[in-house]
Amino acid sequence: MYEEQHAGPALEARPDGKRYYALSGRRLYTIATLEGRFPDVGWHQPGEMGGLWAPPLKLLDGYWLALRLPGSEEVLWLTDPERWQWSTAGVTFSYTLAALSLAVERHEWIVPDESALVIQLTLRALPASEGRTGQATPHLAETAPGEVLCGLVVRSDLHGAWMAEERLGWHDGEDLAEYDEELAAVVLRDALHPNWTACVGATVAPVAWQVGDPIWGPERTGGRGTGAALWYRCQVSSAGPAQLSFLITGPARTAGSAADLFAHLTCGGHASGGLTPVLVEAQRRAQAESRSPFEHCVLSSPDLAFNEVFAWSKANTARLLLEVPGIGTGLMAGLPDFPWWFGCDTAYGVLPLLPSGQTEAAVASLRTLAAFGERCDPHSAVPHEVLPYGQLWASGNLVELPLFVRALYHTYCWTGDRGLLRELFPFCLQALRAWPLADCDRRATLVPHGKSIVETPEMASDEVQALDVAAYLAEALDCLATLAAELDDPGLATDLHQRAAQTRAHVRDAWWVPREGLFGDLYASPSSLRQHQTLLRARAAEASRAAEESEAQALQEAAAALEEALQAQEQAASSDSSSTQPEEAPRPWLLYHMVQALALDAGLPSLAQASSLLARLQTPEWQEACGLVLNARRNRAVMTLPSGALAVGAARYGRPDQALAWMLRMSTAFGLASPGTLSEYAPDGGCFLQLWSSYGIVWPVVHYFFGLRPDVAKRRLLCIPQPPSSWPRAALRQIPLASASLDVELTAESDGLQVQLTISEADWELLPGLALLPDQRIREARLNGRPVTLHPVQLSGFEERTIWLAPALQQTTAYELLVRWSPSASGTGP
């Protein structure tokens, strides 16, 4: 048996004022630096995206802790920790305060399902040898008991999320603070919106308090907030530590104010400053929820560093689940600047949720997007961006709906939730028919016209067709066809499969540029492209006249990119006298965007085209240290999504070594922006916690390296692994499949693979097999020690690989498949 080795779910980092962390729950999150400071950060609402948020409201700009001795006015702020640590218990800052002879720990966590932050402060006396020297004041290690005053200082900034003022008239008023004697806490509220409240206190009453605009912590922040300071008495002795438990609350999940929630959580108080019984139970649930992603789908490979990246990638998806009562529940795109719901981000982010026990979050995210699409999107399709108070900022692009269909397909495979399928299948079918397919029918084309996922002006025209749209639409049609068959509509399934095949064949043939080994980014007639270019130049002139220089520059660059493509086409045509293509016939245009990787991710290319694409994208032209560039000609920036999609694409086409190489490139940026995360831009730009970053780490491992294809509705499991050659042994353990749990272990040699699979329930049908390279021929296969014959099976139309399956096993909880092979003389496989 392979010995499992993986790092525990904890991270330590050197405190840093330039790196940030997010502590998040479904209803509340806080963003601060690794020093525990709260500088103004963010660009959506300039300087306001950090601090403490309970979407759609911001509560506080920051909160700070301080200590002082009785009778002294000198305040020591806890802003210079020696250690920062994240664990499943929360975030911990550690301090050694020699001037007070104290060791201090500040521990923070969030109450599950509520907008409540708990800050636990523990003070221990230092041994005499570690305390301060001198005779002016005896240190506490020699004074029992020693009294210390502990202060919690907050700065409110109650206001709505981005665009709430413009969209809803949520004007930001001046904040007010009032001490509530009954609660022994401070209630903060917005003068224009009395129901916007926060409540601050502890499980014991303060000995002193102050409120008002002049109250500040060690930092000055922007906004129209006010301040509050509460001071508490602590007795520290060498016999044991002193504790204080602070609580900051926002609006309750159900009807109720921040004060109501504070009262509920502190009910009964705690004489010595510890947690109340309600908070003790909440802490237990919080730790269990935080541990869950680490306990499910546990990867053991020879690369311990990658195992850690994999573990934290699962956990990071859980950290981005947001519930706004009365609005919806779904995965936020990223922190600090995208704390709401996006179509593309969710569709990619759902897939790594599925094998890690987070299927409820996946289902809720899909339902929320579909609900807003039906109600608010102009196409009744998947929206691009939904703000946390329930309004659309932008309707969807043509990729978001197909990606949503793919996410629904895999969610159904992993959950067997027929209710979800019956609910969302009509939404997907109607939206496809009413928008992309309607455009195809109207123009007699197989690919709709409209904007790409690439947010540059030349890729956003209603007169051109984009590669990513074509690729994901073909895949979505196949996914939807399979779901139609599941709903007993074979006629619809056949129609959708046929349309997918036609679209895929057309793009493979007409969009491919053999001299480059790439697909065209766009497909259009020369006149359409020139019209688009003329429009871009006119818009650039308008933007320049309006002094919108950044927009003008982007439009000028887009027009220049089209000019470059037009000139390249003219040169190619003049050198090819044999071409019979009409001058104004639609044709592919190369702009060198990362959509080439998305075509691989969607399974669009033929095997030969995929080989050419993967070889081209692996050259220095297309890569930087951390991954794939956004554009090989004009933009060398790297984002995690294209690199992750390329890793998935390489694995999909039977190139596990190449897939792992891209995943390891991505992993070089792990923890650079924030401990335990892969940021939006690599190595450390954009959102430091980004949803789609997990896709290219988790999904290739589960879906391709281990080849797990569950059909939970039928209690059927296909296992067709193809691990990287650098993993002679690897395991995935504790994979949830409905009520069952699955373990898979792989042992590879140069000429063979052993697959061991254990499932906790015996009523599953197990289909063991593997994926082979074209030049490999099976010479021996044994299942549970007995010789068997493997049979070739062509996977569904949206994945062009032939895999080899042993006879199905039933009424057993374990199997061991051993396959040995040798090269095939014909190169055509077994």
Secondary structure, DSSP 4 states (H G I P E B T S, - for coil): -PPP----SEEEE---SS-EEEEE-SS-EEEEETTS------TTTTT-SSEEEETTEEEEEEEEEEEE-TT----EES---SEEEEETTEEEEEEEEGGGTEEEEEEEEE-TTSSEEEEEEEEEEPPGGGS--SSSS--GGGSSSEEEEEEEEEEEEEEESTTHHHHH------EEEEEETTTTEEEEEESS-TT-EEEEEESS--SEEEEETT---SS---SS--EEEEEEEEEEBTTB-EEEEEEEE-S-SSS--HHHHHHHHTTT--TTS---HHHHHHHHHHHHHHHHHHHSSEEE-S-HHHHHHHHHHHHHHHTTEEEETTTEEEEEEEETTEEEEEHHHHHHHHHHHGGGT-HHHHHHHHHHHHHHHHHH-TTSS--SEE-TTS-EEE---TTHHHHHHHHHHHHHHHH--HHHHHHHHHHHHHHHHHTHHHHHHHHT-SS--S--SS-SGGG--TTSEEHHHHHHHHHHHHHHHHHHHHTT-HHHHHHHHHHHHHHHHHHHHHSEETTTTEE-SEEE-HHHHHHHHHHHHHHHHHHHHTT-HHHHHHHHHHHHHHHHHHHHHHHHHHH-TT----TTS-EEE---BTHHHHHHHTT-S-HHHHHHHHHHHTSGGGEETTEEEEETTTEEEEEHHHHHHHHHHHHHTT-HHHHHHHHHHHHTTTTTSSTT---SEETTBS-SEEGGGGHHHHHIIIIIIS-EEEEGGGTEEEE-----TT-SEEEEEEEEETTEEEEEEEEEETTEEEEEEEES-TTSEEEEEEE--TTEEEEEEEETTEE---EEEEPPTTS--EEEEPPPB-S-SEEEEEEEEEE-SSSS--
